Amino acid sequence: MDLGLSGRRALVCAASKGLGRGCALALAREGVAVTITARNAETLERTAEEIRRATGATVTTVAGDIATEAGRAAALAACPEPDILVTNAGGPPPGDFRAWDRDAWIRALDANMLAPIALIQATVDGMIDRTFGRIVNITSGSVKAPIPHLGLSNGARGGLTGFVAGLARQTVRHGVTINNLLPGPFDTDRIRGNAGALAAKAGLSVDAFLEARARENPAGRFGTPDEFGAACAFLCSQHAGFITGQNLLMDGGAYPGTL
């Protein structure tokens, strides 16, 4: 299927590895010129070169923290009029809510709620003027089923979800869609980092804990960044103009609900 994206411009945040990288690679394969951001300049440049070699696409890098005003300003300076915006940021650490002070909550909100909103605010009117835009926010399966030890993420991402639900109904008539992609268990550094304490509590190594968790998933495995990227690319395509304000859960069937 031709997604109709050749020649478009995309800003993909936190894209040096994991799910962000999967999205950037999938868009580049469709002929999109991508600008990718991440905090680690060395890893970011290595990823950019890999995407260039694999796709032949134009890849621009911007090293910085997208959760900060300076990081966002640098990213938007490099890609001031994106047709596609993929927001993403590392999730806050797990823990017990009793240990989180105001600063911990502000950091979570800055990264996982306020930064995406600021990026949308900076780009959506240009998309409306050009009568085409696709915004995809990488959130979390916790939006559907909160994860007890990820309370900071549950709260911040839930706030973003509510904001998007209202805005997406206002922009779609102008050719601009806004949707959220909700990852469940994917084979990324994030899942390995969060597994440490749980594995220790269960008396298992991290590898053994993750292998058991993968087997328990209805799919019998974790998802891959390539699968996630392909879903993102479709939501950004010319064929997805009637999909907006939605939360697409990708978790291998782990969520047991009917709706």
Sequence and secondary structure as in RCSB ss.txt:
>XXXX:A:sequence
MDLGLSGRRALVCAASKGLGRGCALALAREGVAVTITARNAETLERTAEEIRRATGATVTTVAGDIATEAGRAAA
LAACPEPDILVTNAGGPPPGDFRAWDRDAWIRALDANMLAPIALIQATVDGMIDRTFGRIVNITSGSVKAPIPHL
GLSNGARGGLTGFVAGLARQTVRHGVTINNLLPGPFDTDRIRGNAGALAAKAGLSVDAFLEARARENPAGRFGTP
DEFGAACAFLCSQHAGFITGQNLLMDGGAYPGTL
>XXXX:A:secstr
   S TT EEEESS SSHHHHHHHHHHHHTT EEEEEES HHHHHHHHHHHHHHH   EEEEES TTSHHHHHHH
HHHSSS SEEEE         GGG  HHHHHHHHIIIIIHHHHHHHHHHHHHHHHT EEEEEE  GGGTS  GGG
HHHHHHHHHHHHHHHHHHHHHGGGTEEEEEEEE SBSSHHHHHHHHHHHHHHT  HHHHHHHHHHHSTTSS B H
HHHHHHHHHHTSGGGTT  S EEEESTT      
